[in-house]
Amino acid sequence: MSLKYEKKDIYSSITEEEIFNADGYAKSYMEFLDKARTEYLAVEEAVKILEMNGFVSLDERPALEIGDRVYFINKNKSLYVAVIGSEELVKGVNIVGAHIDSPRLDLKPMPLIEKSGAALLKTQYYGGIKKYQWMSIPLAMYGVVYNKDGEMIKVAIGEEDDDPVFTIADLLPHLAKDQLKLNANDFIDPEKMSVLVGSIKDRDAESKETEKVKANILKILNEKYNIEEIDFARSEISFVPAFKTKFIGLDKGLIGGYGQDDRVCAYATIRAIIDAADEAQDVSKTMIAMIVDKEEIGSIGTTSMSSRAFDMFINKIIEKTNSMGIDKLEVFYNSKVLSADVTAGVSPEYEEVSDIQNGSMLGCGVSLEKYTGSGGKYNASDANASYMSEIMGLFERNNVMFQVGTLGKIGKGGGGTIAYILADKGCEVVDCGTPVLAMHSPFEVTSKYDVYMTYLAYKAFYKE
């Protein structure tokens, strides 16, 4: 027997039945990804799936019994889910937590301008992006806006086949001599990342009107959505890539699409808690799933993991299970968590930024990361060896194919997850998610077998 550790590719190691199951799971995930284009829509789609499987709003239940399935929506942009177990809450709960915000282009508060015969919307990029990747691609507009009457209006343009799309027109290479002298971080001025939204003048505008294209766009928006220009200031509207999620490669082994960081783990989290509850004869330890907002900008805000809304949710569970007198902090202290977030897959053309021995290879399973952070483990949640051993043993017992990795070579960059926030509450926590190529780009890449194995990992965690 070899004592050497070697990564194994999933496809060569699983049965034909498991290959069939992985294909089916991948297709359902891709459908979710195309619908969940924003955090609002991700919550909306997740709730639809939950309600189809017997989950109800926590507010509908004055008391909770063993086996009850409930959810709580936090301001329409994050979601907490629970399946009540028979074990006392003071002994802890099993938590899987992912995030549903993804890099994108948000509108500035007053974004609409007219320049050189075109109407444009000025944007502020959200999260870490390579700005040039967002130029000259089709974009769709999604979000919500409130009008002066306080009515919430949903905006979705670019989703249907006959919808128009939008774009940011990059500078042609013939005139880009000075631009191309700049480094990659600077050659796209973020103040020039304005989205083209129109070019036709309002023929009915007053003769003294100098911005007739802008006037026409305002007229269209008013007719379609009953909003005025000032209403942009009370909106949350984003531009995201307009293309659909697709299989990649002649063998269809990879999935390409926008927002896989971290909706691949968010979807797995929701599916796993449903299926674990369905398959368990008796739910022992209470299961908690959450999909939260704002991770890409530091987990700050009312819908982020840092929000005390999650503490409120746990307090409600304590109260409605008649567990009064239990210290919420003791519940956290005895809880186990998988921080469900993606990691960097080893890129075939950029292997030099990865420590191959400690890198996550596409097709070799869900990735366990003891720590993230940067440099000297700065801002990292560093999992205890005992907890790493516990989770690795759990996966081994349940035939979950996994690999152990790090984000990349020391000093090449870094990143974080929500793990440190849950560690701050006293929970045992480790990062566990899907390897991704081209992370934070408009078209991220995953292996469909890693995607499936991520779901199996979370389900096994819930069922143990």
Residue pairs with C-beta under 8 A, 6 or more apart in sequence:
7 361
7 364
7 365
7 403
8 364
8 365
8 401
9 361
9 363
9 364
9 449
10 22
10 363
10 364
10 365
10 401
10 447
10 449
10 450
10 452
10 453
11 19
11 253
11 363
11 449
13 401
14 22
14 401
14 449
21 452
22 448
22 449
22 451
22 452
23 448
25 271
25 448
25 451
25 452
25 455
26 247
26 255
26 448
26 451
26 452
28 271
29 255
29 264
29 267
29 268
29 451
30 245
30 246
30 255
30 257
32 45
32 49
32 263
32 267
33 245
33 257
33 258
33 259
33 260
33 263
33 264
33 267
34 244
34 245
34 257
35 41
35 45
36 42
36 44
36 45
36 46
36 100
36 259
36 263
36 266
36 267
37 140
37 142
37 159
37 240
37 258
37 259
38 104
38 142
38 143
38 238
38 240
39 77
39 78
39 100
39 101
39 293
39 303
40 76
40 77
40 142
40 143
40 144
40 236
41 142
42 100
42 263
42 266
42 291
43 73
43 76
43 77
43 78
43 79
43 100
43 291
44 76
46 79
46 266
46 270
46 291
47 71
47 73
47 79
49 270
49 271
49 274
50 69
50 71
50 81
50 270
50 274
53 69
53 274
53 278
54 69
55 69
55 70
55 71
55 81
55 274
56 69
56 70
56 71
57 70
57 71
57 72
57 73
58 70
58 71
58 72
58 82
58 313
58 316
58 317
58 320
59 72
60 70
61 68
61 70
61 320
62 320
63 320
63 321
63 322
64 70
64 84
64 317
64 320
64 321
65 84
66 84
66 85
66 86
66 283
67 83
67 84
67 277
67 283
68 82
68 83
68 84
69 81
69 82
69 83
69 84
69 277
70 81
70 82
70 84
71 79
71 80
71 81
71 82
72 79
72 80
72 81
72 313
72 316
73 79
74 80
74 302
74 303
74 307
74 309
74 313
75 302
75 303
75 309
77 100
77 293
77 303
78 100
78 290
78 291
78 292
78 293
78 303
78 304
78 307
78 309
79 290
79 291
79 292
80 288
80 289
80 290
80 309
80 310
80 313
81 270
81 273
81 288
81 289
81 290
82 93
82 286
82 287
82 288
82 289
82 313
82 317
83 273
83 276
83 277
83 283
83 286
83 287
84 283
84 286
84 317
84 321
85 93
85 283
85 284
85 285
85 286
85 287
86 282
86 283
86 284
87 284
87 285
87 286
88 323
88 326
89 286
89 317
89 318
89 321
89 323
89 326
89 331
90 323
90 326
90 327
90 330
90 331
90 334
91 285
91 334
92 285
92 331
92 332
92 333
92 334
92 335
92 336
93 285
93 286
93 287
93 288
93 331
93 335
94 285
94 286
94 287
94 288
94 335
94 336
94 337
94 461
94 462
94 464
95 288
95 289
95 290
95 335
95 336
95 337
95 338
95 422
95 427
96 269
96 272
96 273
96 288
96 289
96 290
96 337
96 338
96 340
96 458
96 461
96 462
97 269
97 289
97 290
97 291
97 292
97 305
97 337
97 338
97 339
97 340
97 418
97 422
98 262
98 263
98 265
98 266
98 268
98 269
98 290
98 291
98 292
98 340
98 341
98 433
99 262
99 266
99 291
99 292
99 293
99 294
99 295
99 296
99 305
99 341
99 417
99 418
100 262
100 263
100 266
100 291
100 292
100 293
101 126
101 127
101 293
101 294
101 295
101 296
101 297
102 127
102 240
102 258
102 259
102 261
102 262
102 263
102 296
103 125
103 126
103 127
103 128
103 129
103 261
103 296
103 440
104 125
104 126
104 127
104 238
104 239
104 240
105 123
105 124
105 125
105 126
105 134
105 139
105 193
105 195
105 238
105 239
105 240
106 123
106 124
106 125
106 126
106 236
106 237
106 238
107 121
107 122
107 123
107 124
107 143
107 232
107 235
107 237
107 238
107 239
108 122
108 123
108 124
109 232
109 233
110 229
110 232
110 233
111 121
111 122
111 123
111 232
112 119
112 120
112 121
112 122
112 197
112 214
112 217
112 218
112 229
112 232
113 119
113 120
113 121
113 122
113 194
113 214
114 120
114 211
114 213
114 214
117 199
117 213
118 196
118 198
118 199
118 213
119 196
119 197
119 198
119 199
119 213
119 214
119 216
119 217
120 194
120 195
120 196
120 197
121 194
121 195
121 197
121 239
122 191
122 194
123 193
123 194
123 195
123 239
124 190
125 131
125 134
125 190
125 193
126 238
126 296
126 297
127 296
127 297
127 440
128 296
128 440
129 440
129 441
130 184
130 440
130 441
131 188
131 190
131 193
132 170
132 184
132 187
132 188
133 441
133 442
134 168
134 193
134 442
135 168
135 169
135 170
135 188
135 193
136 167
136 168
136 169
136 170
137 167
137 241
137 242
137 243
137 442
138 158
138 165
138 166
138 167
138 241
138 242
138 243
139 158
139 165
139 166
139 167
139 168
139 195
139 239
139 240
139 241
139 242
140 156
140 157
140 158
140 159
140 163
140 165
140 166
140 239
140 240
140 241
140 242
141 155
141 156
141 157
141 158
141 166
141 237
141 238
141 239
142 155
142 156
142 157
142 158
142 159
142 237
142 238
142 239
142 240
143 154
143 155
143 235
143 236
143 237
143 238
144 152
144 153
144 154
144 155
144 235
144 236
144 237
145 152
145 153
145 155
145 225
145 227
145 231
145 232
145 234
145 235
145 236
145 237
146 152
146 153
146 231
146 234
146 235
147 153
147 225
147 226
147 227
147 228
147 231
148 228
148 230
148 231
151 226
153 225
153 226
153 227
155 225
155 235
155 237
157 163
157 164
157 166
158 164
158 165
158 166
158 242
165 242
166 195
166 196
166 197
166 239
166 242
167 195
167 196
168 193
168 194
168 195
168 196
169 196
171 179
173 180
179 187
180 187
181 187
195 239
197 217
198 213
198 214
198 216
198 217
198 220
199 213
200 213
200 216
201 212
201 213
201 215
201 216
202 209
202 212
202 213
202 215
202 216
202 219
205 212
205 215
205 216
209 215
218 228
218 229
221 227
222 228
227 235
240 258
240 259
240 442
241 258
241 442
241 443
243 258
243 442
243 443
244 257
245 255
245 256
245 257
245 258
246 255
246 256
246 257
247 253
247 254
247 255
247 256
247 448
248 254
248 255
248 256
248 445
252 448
253 363
253 447
253 448
253 449
254 362
254 445
254 446
254 447
254 448
255 445
255 446
255 447
255 448
255 451
256 443
256 444
256 445
257 443
257 444
258 442
258 443
258 444
259 444
260 342
260 434
260 436
260 444
260 445
260 446
261 341
261 342
261 436
261 439
261 440
261 444
262 295
262 340
262 341
262 342
262 433
264 342
264 433
264 434
264 436
264 446
264 451
264 454
265 340
265 341
265 342
265 433
265 434
265 454
266 291
266 340
267 455
268 340
268 434
268 451
268 454
268 455
268 458
269 289
269 290
269 291
269 340
269 458
270 289
270 291
271 455
271 459
272 289
272 455
272 458
272 459
272 461
272 462
273 287
273 289
273 458
273 462
275 459
276 287
276 459
276 462
276 463
277 283
277 287
277 462
279 459
279 463
280 463
286 317
287 462
290 305
290 310
292 299
292 303
292 304
292 305
292 310
292 418
293 301
293 303
293 304
294 300
294 301
294 303
294 304
294 305
294 306
295 304
295 305
295 341
295 417
295 418
299 305
299 306
299 418
299 421
300 306
301 307
302 309
303 309
305 418
305 421
305 422
306 421
311 328
314 328
314 331
314 332
315 328
317 323
318 324
318 326
318 328
318 331
329 425
329 426
332 422
332 425
332 426
332 427
333 425
333 426
333 427
335 426
335 427
335 428
336 387
336 390
336 427
336 428
336 429
336 461
337 419
337 422
337 427
337 428
337 429
337 430
338 391
338 429
338 430
338 431
338 432
338 457
338 458
338 461
339 381
339 417
339 418
339 419
339 422
339 429
339 430
339 431
339 432
339 433
340 432
340 433
340 454
340 458
341 417
341 418
341 419
341 431
341 433
342 433
342 434
342 435
342 436
342 439
342 446
343 360
343 367
343 369
343 372
343 405
343 407
343 431
343 433
343 434
343 435
343 436
344 354
344 359
344 360
344 407
344 408
344 435
344 436
344 439
345 359
345 360
345 361
345 362
345 435
345 436
345 437
345 445
345 446
345 447
346 354
346 356
346 359
346 360
346 361
346 362
346 435
347 353
347 354
347 437
347 438
352 409
353 408
353 409
353 412
353 413
354 408
354 409
355 406
355 408
355 409
355 410
358 404
358 405
358 406
359 405
359 406
359 408
360 367
360 403
360 405
360 435
361 403
361 435
362 435
362 437
362 445
362 446
362 447
362 450
363 447
363 449
363 450
364 401
364 403
364 435
364 450
365 400
365 401
365 402
365 403
365 449
365 450
365 453
366 395
366 400
366 401
366 402
366 403
366 432
366 433
366 434
366 450
366 453
366 454
366 456
366 457
367 402
367 403
367 404
367 405
367 432
367 433
367 434
367 435
368 388
368 391
368 392
368 395
368 402
368 403
368 404
368 405
368 430
368 431
368 432
369 404
369 405
369 406
369 407
369 430
369 431
369 432
369 433
370 382
370 383
370 388
370 404
370 406
370 430
370 431
371 377
371 380
371 381
371 382
371 383
371 406
371 431
372 380
372 381
372 406
372 407
372 414
372 415
372 416
372 417
372 419
372 431
373 379
373 380
373 381
373 414
373 415
373 416
374 380
374 413
374 414
374 415
375 410
375 411
375 414
378 414
379 414
379 416
379 420
380 416
380 420
381 416
381 417
381 419
381 420
381 422
381 423
381 429
381 431
383 419
383 428
383 429
383 430
383 431
384 428
387 428
387 429
387 430
388 430
391 430
391 432
391 461
392 402
392 404
394 400
394 460
394 461
394 464
395 401
395 402
395 457
395 460
397 460
398 456
398 460
398 463
398 464
400 453
400 456
400 457
400 460
401 453
402 432
402 453
402 457
405 435
407 413
407 414
407 415
408 414
417 431
419 429
419 430
419 431
422 429
423 429
432 454
432 457
432 458
433 454
434 446
434 450
434 451
434 454
435 446
435 447
435 450
436 444
436 445
436 446
437 444
437 445
437 446
438 444
438 445
